[in-house]
């Protein structure tokens, strides 16, 4: 069985700390990242002007910000399944 790597093709910035992510497999997810924006790397993303600087790294297939913050595209694709656990982990790091 061949593993398919999940990649993000485009991103739209929504209100607050939310993104609409378009994946290569055709899936589209609207994700509020606010619950996981903790710690030195992710805290700056709470500022909307900085958050809006998100781009897609074509090589890694994920969203990135100028300070190097990024998220695993596999986790973003399956975020509904992992949101509570992910948020708790990020709060402990922060």
Secondary structure, 3 states (H helix, E strand, C coil): CCCCCCCEEEEEECCCCEEEEEECCCCEEEEECHHHCCHHHHHHHHCHHHHCCCEEECCCCEEECCCCCECCHHHHHCHHHHHHHHHHHHHHHC
